[in-house]
Amino acid sequence: MTSKSSKKRRRRWPDNVTSGGVWWCDRGWQPVKYALCLDESVWDREMKRLQLTTTVSFPTAHGCCTFLESGQQAMVMVTLGEGYKSRKPIEVAGILVHEATHVWQHITKIIGEESPSIEFEAYSIQAISQELMHAFKELTK
């Protein structure tokens, strides 16, 4: 007979929840955690919360993926520069799909997949894109 521990473990990287303005996406089976961040002060706070001593500043590009690592955990922080506020929704969606592709490329590198099938790749990028779009919707309510 096994017993369940009554102690709650503090999760340093929440899945599918916001952490002070950073939305950690539901990553399913993927071994890489990824999140969306839209603000420099939130970025700084999250880097501190994750105890990352990084010299990487908040990216100001239209869209950017920053690849991070804490211990054995690979992470990708997707950011949008301030310019997203003046863009049409379809343009923001396009940028998020572009960044989702970079997240996917990083995942394939981590799992050692050199030649994923086209359906595996398409479904994976679709899922990552949808998560990032959902995160964007939630963060800009």
Contacts in CASP RR format, 6 or more apart in sequence:
PFRMAT RR
TARGET T0000
AUTHOR 0000-0000-0000
METHOD contacts of the structure
MODEL  1
MTSKSSKKRRRRWPDNVTSGGVWWCDRGWQPVKYALCLDESVWDREMKRL
QLTTTVSFPTAHGCCTFLESGQQAMVMVTLGEGYKSRKPIEVAGILVHEA
THVWQHITKIIGEESPSIEFEAYSIQAISQELMHAFKELTK
12 50 0 8 1.000
12 70 0 8 1.000
13 24 0 8 1.000
13 33 0 8 1.000
13 50 0 8 1.000
13 73 0 8 1.000
13 75 0 8 1.000
14 24 0 8 1.000
15 24 0 8 1.000
15 25 0 8 1.000
15 26 0 8 1.000
15 27 0 8 1.000
15 33 0 8 1.000
16 24 0 8 1.000
16 25 0 8 1.000
16 26 0 8 1.000
17 23 0 8 1.000
17 24 0 8 1.000
18 24 0 8 1.000
18 138 0 8 1.000
18 139 0 8 1.000
19 35 0 8 1.000
19 46 0 8 1.000
19 49 0 8 1.000
20 42 0 8 1.000
20 45 0 8 1.000
20 46 0 8 1.000
21 37 0 8 1.000
21 38 0 8 1.000
21 39 0 8 1.000
21 42 0 8 1.000
21 46 0 8 1.000
21 139 0 8 1.000
22 35 0 8 1.000
22 36 0 8 1.000
22 37 0 8 1.000
22 42 0 8 1.000
22 43 0 8 1.000
22 46 0 8 1.000
22 77 0 8 1.000
23 35 0 8 1.000
23 36 0 8 1.000
23 37 0 8 1.000
23 134 0 8 1.000
23 135 0 8 1.000
23 138 0 8 1.000
23 139 0 8 1.000
24 33 0 8 1.000
24 34 0 8 1.000
24 35 0 8 1.000
25 34 0 8 1.000
25 35 0 8 1.000
25 36 0 8 1.000
25 128 0 8 1.000
25 131 0 8 1.000
25 132 0 8 1.000
25 134 0 8 1.000
25 135 0 8 1.000
26 131 0 8 1.000
27 33 0 8 1.000
27 34 0 8 1.000
27 131 0 8 1.000
28 127 0 8 1.000
30 107 0 8 1.000
30 124 0 8 1.000
31 74 0 8 1.000
31 107 0 8 1.000
31 110 0 8 1.000
31 111 0 8 1.000
32 74 0 8 1.000
32 75 0 8 1.000
32 76 0 8 1.000
32 103 0 8 1.000
32 106 0 8 1.000
32 107 0 8 1.000
32 110 0 8 1.000
33 73 0 8 1.000
33 74 0 8 1.000
33 75 0 8 1.000
33 76 0 8 1.000
34 75 0 8 1.000
34 76 0 8 1.000
34 77 0 8 1.000
34 78 0 8 1.000
34 103 0 8 1.000
34 128 0 8 1.000
34 131 0 8 1.000
34 132 0 8 1.000
35 46 0 8 1.000
35 75 0 8 1.000
35 76 0 8 1.000
35 77 0 8 1.000
35 78 0 8 1.000
35 135 0 8 1.000
36 78 0 8 1.000
36 79 0 8 1.000
36 80 0 8 1.000
36 132 0 8 1.000
36 135 0 8 1.000
36 136 0 8 1.000
36 139 0 8 1.000
37 43 0 8 1.000
37 46 0 8 1.000
37 58 0 8 1.000
37 77 0 8 1.000
37 78 0 8 1.000
37 79 0 8 1.000
38 79 0 8 1.000
38 80 0 8 1.000
38 81 0 8 1.000
38 84 0 8 1.000
38 136 0 8 1.000
38 139 0 8 1.000
38 140 0 8 1.000
39 58 0 8 1.000
40 57 0 8 1.000
40 58 0 8 1.000
43 58 0 8 1.000
43 77 0 8 1.000
43 79 0 8 1.000
44 58 0 8 1.000
46 77 0 8 1.000
47 54 0 8 1.000
50 68 0 8 1.000
50 70 0 8 1.000
50 75 0 8 1.000
51 70 0 8 1.000
52 68 0 8 1.000
52 70 0 8 1.000
54 68 0 8 1.000
56 66 0 8 1.000
56 68 0 8 1.000
58 79 0 8 1.000
59 66 0 8 1.000
59 79 0 8 1.000
59 81 0 8 1.000
60 81 0 8 1.000
60 82 0 8 1.000
61 79 0 8 1.000
61 81 0 8 1.000
62 80 0 8 1.000
62 81 0 8 1.000
62 83 0 8 1.000
62 84 0 8 1.000
62 95 0 8 1.000
63 78 0 8 1.000
63 79 0 8 1.000
63 80 0 8 1.000
63 81 0 8 1.000
63 84 0 8 1.000
63 95 0 8 1.000
63 98 0 8 1.000
63 99 0 8 1.000
64 78 0 8 1.000
64 79 0 8 1.000
64 80 0 8 1.000
64 81 0 8 1.000
64 99 0 8 1.000
65 76 0 8 1.000
65 77 0 8 1.000
65 78 0 8 1.000
65 79 0 8 1.000
65 99 0 8 1.000
65 102 0 8 1.000
65 103 0 8 1.000
65 106 0 8 1.000
66 76 0 8 1.000
66 77 0 8 1.000
66 79 0 8 1.000
67 74 0 8 1.000
67 75 0 8 1.000
67 76 0 8 1.000
67 106 0 8 1.000
68 74 0 8 1.000
68 75 0 8 1.000
68 76 0 8 1.000
68 77 0 8 1.000
69 75 0 8 1.000
74 106 0 8 1.000
74 110 0 8 1.000
76 102 0 8 1.000
76 103 0 8 1.000
76 106 0 8 1.000
78 96 0 8 1.000
78 99 0 8 1.000
78 100 0 8 1.000
78 103 0 8 1.000
78 132 0 8 1.000
80 92 0 8 1.000
80 95 0 8 1.000
80 136 0 8 1.000
84 92 0 8 1.000
84 95 0 8 1.000
87 95 0 8 1.000
92 136 0 8 1.000
93 133 0 8 1.000
96 129 0 8 1.000
96 132 0 8 1.000
96 133 0 8 1.000
96 136 0 8 1.000
97 125 0 8 1.000
97 129 0 8 1.000
99 132 0 8 1.000
100 125 0 8 1.000
100 128 0 8 1.000
100 129 0 8 1.000
100 132 0 8 1.000
101 125 0 8 1.000
103 128 0 8 1.000
103 132 0 8 1.000
104 121 0 8 1.000
104 124 0 8 1.000
104 125 0 8 1.000
104 128 0 8 1.000
107 113 0 8 1.000
107 124 0 8 1.000
108 114 0 8 1.000
108 116 0 8 1.000
116 124 0 8 1.000
END
